Amino acid sequence: MATRGRATFQKRQKEMARKDKQQRKAERRAQRKLDNSDAGNTVLDDIEPLAAEDIEPLAALEPESEPREI
């Protein structure tokens, strides 16, 4: 009879370990999903590069006032 109880205990331990592992994996998946959704907002791959004629020189953007000293 003692061996039957030990096998049941071992089986329960395996089931609990399996359940814990599944829970950890689910948490990792959820965290990864959150991280990917945040990262998707900052990805610059979707931005089209500007053509050379679209870029204005810095001098054209600054007002014609006194030069600043740095």
N, C-alpha and C positions, 0 to 999 in steps of 0.2 A: 504494500500500500504506500509506502514512503516514496517509491519511485514515481508513482502516479502523481503525487502532490508536487514533486520537484519538476516534472515535465510541465505541469499546468503552470507553475510559477515561472518557468523559463519562457513558456509560450506567452504569458502575460507580459513579461519583460520585453520580449521581442515586439509584441504589438504596441506597447507603450513607446518603445524606441522608434518604431516605424512612424507612429503618429506624431511624435515630436519632430522627427526629420521632415515630415510633410508640412508641418506647421512652420518650421524654419524656412523651408523652401518657398512657401507661400508668402511669408514676410519679405524674403529677399526679392521675389518677383514683384510684389507691391512696391517696394522701395525702388527697384530698378525702373518700374513704370513711372513713378513720380519723378525720378531723376531724368528720365528720357523726355518726359513732357516739359520739364523745366529747360532742359538743354535744347529742345526743339524751338523754343522761342528765341534763342540767342544764336542760332546757326546762321552764318553769313553766306552760305552757299547759294541761297535763293536770290541774292542781290545781284543785279546785272552790273558788270563793270562799266565805267564811264568811258566814252570815247575821248581821244585827245582834244578834239574841238569843243567838247562839253566842259572842259576844265578851265576855269578862269584863273589867271595869275593872281598871286596874293596882292600885288600892288594895285590891281584894279578893285579889289575888295576893300582896301583901307581908304579912309577919308583923306582928302587933300589938305589936312591940317599940319601943324608943326610936327616934326619927327620926334618920336619918343626916345628917351635915353634909357637904356636898360642897365 
